[in-house]
Amino acid sequence: MTYAQRIKKLREVMLITQKELSVLLSVSFITVNRWENGKFEPTMKEKRKLAQLFKENGIGE
């Protein structure tokens, strides 16, 4: 599963919007949008935050 797919799945499981996820991760809405569209990948710092959220919400690799 790609990061784009995992991020979208995370939002679906958490029932939150891209805007809400962006606030949770302290990034802009457009950043989350670009991740989900596969245009960019999160930085290592952001990947650490996401890894915790993936774990908490049962989203595997």
Protein Blocks (a to p, Z undefined) as FASTA:
>chain_A
ZZklmmmmmmmmnopafklmmmmnopafklmmmmmnomaccdfklmmmmmmmmmmnopaZ
Z
